[in-house]
Amino acid sequence: MTSAKNLALVGFLTGVLAPTSFAAAQTMTAGVSKGVITNDESLVMVNGRMSEGTKENLHARVLVLNDRNSRLIFVTYDLNCLDVATPILRQRVRRELGVEPSHLILLATHNHNAPIQINPNNFGYGEWLADQMFGLIEEAIAAEQGPAQVQFGSGDGYFITARGNAPVDYEIQLLRVTRNGNPVAMLFSHGTHPAQASRSLIDAGHPGYAMEEIEATFPGALAMYSDASGGNQFPRQPTDWNIRVAAARETGATAYDALLEERARELGHELAEAVIGISNGSLEDVTGPITSSIEVVGLPLAPPISREDALKLAERFPPDVGFVHYPHEHRSTNWVRMLLRYYERAIPFPTRTTEMVCTDDTYLIHETDQEFLDRYDDRIHDESPCVYNEIIVARLGPMPIVAMQGEICAPIGARIKDVFRADRPIMVFGYMGEHNLYIPTRELVRLNAYQAQVIQIQYASPVGWAPEVEDEMVGHAVRMVQAIID
């Protein structure tokens, strides 16, 4: 398989060889596009239910910035993440458009009421997504016009809360692109899970309603939302929320859905108001040349439990379960069977995430386990393997932009921003690319919280996280930023 290090090297060279003259600020162009990506048949959603219709369409949105020497492409989508489609899209964009993965920033809203691509029955939908998004990228490139000005601003949205003994990162960030003073694109982020508008219908959650309101406020502008580092953050609910939920459920499904939609619309309005306020305030001009790099950081893992302890855990589920995909009831025990496989076949236990490849159905398989790689891993990963954890660091004029793979917990993103924010603007995203593996904090690992368990109970890793995962994730991202701004 092609090494993830080769992918990082290609992206880094593409970045460092790009021009650094701020003359590009005079020739920046921008193009945008938007398309519907709603599934037309019932598919299993992120929440585990089969979709029963559509409340709100799902969209993909594209912003292309061109400094006349290179392009930086942002693609956002009303999905949990972009699994099957990511390597397909990267390869095609590189082959047909000459844009490297380091310059293609794929960002999710983390929507839970959308098809989940890790279920094999949804792989076809993921392949279709890659085709649709490629067409939208071509459309945005064809629409490039200039001169374009890019500005950055930030504010706060105090309607979220955090778990895991962590401070809340309330920051909302905005990248606004204008031509002749008129907004063309407004890419904004907030670190939180979405509030969904229904139980079993396709919808875009509260960020979808926020984007609708922003586009109505700024006619002709494309609103684009991405989750920031919101792995442990959630919308704040009213003090009587549980009472209202219980009453709605007792009344029936229709009443419960109506309550969910009402709250999602309220939160969407709050988010839109905050973004509009930022846009109408003082913004910093970050128009300038584009550089970008991509690297893979191998994050530290804990030692395995003993074979004896694993055998005791195996007594809790049928012996013939095998390896099962989402949303099978025994999926959360795949890791025990994987652990026993390591012991039985003397596979070396991984100490870093880079020793495993993540398959489309989210099995983390050791790089030496050729039998399982042949069985579960798509051949497209020979060229574009999913190896944790990817980080893209771009530079737009004076501003670094950090996009991290995975469901990044808020203190990690906040620590990265805090290193640089006194000297320059910095924009930080999580949920980049494929497979939202939680990247937890030291405290979440200590607590053995859900965010720390996911690497095993959802991704079948035979081992969990080492406490140092937070520091090493922050440290690698900071070093990448320092390299690109020097």
Summary of the structure (lengths in Angstrom):
residues: 486
radius of gyration: 21.7
end to end distance: 33.2
largest distance: 68.7
contacts: 1807
relative contact order: 0.15
helix: 38%
strand: 24%
